[in-house]
């Protein structure tokens, strides 16, 4: 009697080594997102202080 356990085929995962390109790309993305976050934060703080100074007048 044959056993009915199906063989699980594990997919082959090929690791392609491109550390320099990936590192440059991630650095560029990080700097871009960091500058956007910093800019938006500065704008938010600026408008917050502007609103507070208007309320005091």
C-alpha positions in Angstrom: 0.0 0.0 0.0 1.5 3.3 -1.1 1.6 6.2 1.4 -0.5 9.2 0.5 1.9 11.8 1.7 2.4 14.4 -1.0 5.9 15.6 -1.6 6.3 19.3 -0.8 8.4 20.9 -3.5 10.5 23.6 -2.0 11.1 26.5 -4.4 14.7 27.3 -5.2 15.6 30.8 -4.0 18.5 32.3 -5.8 20.3 35.0 -3.9 21.6 37.5 -6.3 24.5 39.5 -4.9 24.2 43.2 -5.7 25.0 44.8 -2.4 26.5 48.0 -3.8 23.5 48.8 -6.0 21.0 48.0 -3.3 23.0 49.9 -0.7 23.2 53.0 -3.0 19.5 52.7 -3.8 18.5 52.3 -0.1 20.7 55.3 0.9 19.1 57.5 -1.8 15.6 56.4 -0.8 16.4 57.0 2.9 17.8 60.5 2.3 14.8 61.4 0.1 12.2 60.2 2.6 14.2 61.8 5.5 14.3 65.1 3.8 10.5 65.0 3.1 9.7 64.0 6.7 12.0 66.8 8.0 10.4 69.4 5.7 6.9 68.4 6.6 7.8 68.5 10.3 9.3 72.0 10.0 6.3 73.2 8.2 4.0 71.8 10.8 6.0 73.4 13.6 6.0 76.7 11.8 2.3 76.7 11.2 1.7 75.6 14.8 3.7 78.5 16.2 2.1 80.9 13.8 -1.4 79.9 14.9 -0.4 80.3 18.6 1.0 83.7 18.0 -2.2 84.8 16.3 -4.3 83.5 19.2 -2.2 85.5 21.7 -2.7 88.8 19.8 
